[in-house]
Amino acid sequence: MAKQQSGILGGYVGKVGTVVGYFWNGKPCMRAYKRQVRNPRTAAQMEHRRMFKQEVQLAAKMRWAVNTTLRDAAREAGMTAYNLFVKVNQPAFGIADERLLVDYSALILSMGDVAQVQLQAMEWTADNVLSVRFDRGRGSGYDHVYLYVYVPELGTGFLSAPAYRRDKRIALALPDEYAGHDAQVYLMVQSPDGRWSDSLYAGEIALNKIVAMEEEDLESTPAAPDFVASTASVPTAQGVSAVGAEKSSIPKRGLP
């Protein structure tokens, strides 16, 4: 309802018919009333909603990393880690045929001022271990380095236990179900006081399907390289249940 301010010829505040009255810098003004559409459902709006829903679903699938590495930044921004993930990763997303397109090399999984490590090499070994070697770069040798592996075909990923920056190596034992799929690999660094580095995309690697060997074949199998020979203390991924086609073990991109 409009409120009259100074007589029948004076200004008023509020809606009268198709006109809205208001004051600006002490002067009475009027403008046409624009009806608000709460749910426009235009083609562009519906596409945006579909894209946003799938972005949040991706964040949920990558929860091992998102809820750990983006938690503090999200709290400072006053939003959930999932919403922050969607916000900062808009340049990495697209949509085609109502399906989300993701540039995994552009995804941001952690943010901060801690120095990154520098990737040297990574490989998938015959004992189902993904091993990554890196140069420590700048920063404290006591910084923690995390390895995150995400398999899009399975819609699941795993964040490793940390290694020290000074170790220059981190490894993760993966379940058999990961074999035969392409994995997206990331490295993140956390300082002792809880600050993070920007995430580093290590690349995409094909995880060969490992074929079980007979006992007599095991005796003639050459030993793994020294830096992956022992897996007793290597963290192990859990909870995946799918197997794909056999693929090459040559890393596709992102390697030095």
RAUR-V554853 format. One line per field, one symbol per residue. phi: phi as a letter, one per 30 degrees, with the letter a starting at -180 (. if undefined). burial: I if it has 24 or more other ideal C-beta (glycine too) atoms within 12 Angstrom, else O. A space follows every 50 residues. Layout:
phi: ???
burial: ???
This chain:
phi: .dcdcaidcddbbkcbicbccacbhicdbbbddcddcdbdhdeddddddd ddedddddeddcdededcdcdddddddibdddddedddcedccabbhicd cbcddcdccablcddddcdcabaccdcicccbcbddidkddcdccccccb cedcibbbcdddcdeddiabbbdcdedddjbdccbbbbbbdecjdccddc ddkcbdceddcdcdeddddcddddeedbdccdcddcdbicbabcddbdcd edaidd
burial: OOOOOOOOOOIIOOOOOOOIIOOOOOOIOOOOOOOOOOOOOOOOOOOOOO IIOIIIOIIOIIIIIIIIIIIOIIOOOOOOIIOIIIIIIOOIIOOOOOOI OIOIOOIIIIIIOIIIIOIOIIIIIIIIIIIIIIOIOOIOOOIIIIIIII IIIIOIIIIIOIIIIOIIIIIIIIIOIIIIIIIIIIIIIIIOOOIIIIII IIIIIIIIOIOOOOOOOOOOOOOOOOIIOOOOOIIIIOOIOOOOOOIOOO IOOIOO
